[in-house]
């Protein structure tokens, strides 16, 4: 018997994104195929340290900001 996964909508960089309820930040990044090197995450304008990404779970309607460091000259 398959378990039905409930979905919820959050905003990622001002774009709606459907994810499975009770997803962690790490699971979101994996879902979006984002490499975590040089990435910072804020949820509802609060920066979340990388050590907490596996234990910080997203809530419906969270505002997630993903910032990627870039190199340039």
Beta strands, then each sheet from edge to edge (+ up, - down):
strand 1: 7-12
strand 2: 15-20
strand 3: 39-43
strand 4: 46-48
strand 5: 63-68
sheet 1: 2+ 1- 5- 3+ 4-
end
